[in-house]
Amino acid sequence: MKKLSVIFIILAVILSDIMCAVVAYNYCDLAWGGRYAGYSAPASAAFFYAIPYLIGIAVCVVLSSVFKKRA
């Protein structure tokens, strides 16, 4: 069970890194590319991409703590 706890913590860290990359890419696309491409959404709308990642990170942290307590 301890190995599962460590795996889920590592997965949470990887998800947070991927989340940062996705949100940063979409923010820059909306902020700089938006004025040329004619996007109607503001650049701050890119932060909505973080919601599914935050849910996944929370699930990984909860599962990690559950597995750590069972170990």
Secondary structure, 3 states (H helix, E strand, C coil): CHHHHHHHHHHHHHHHHHHHHHHHHHHHHHHHHHHHHCCCCCHHHHHHHHHHHHHHHHHHHHHHHHHHHHC
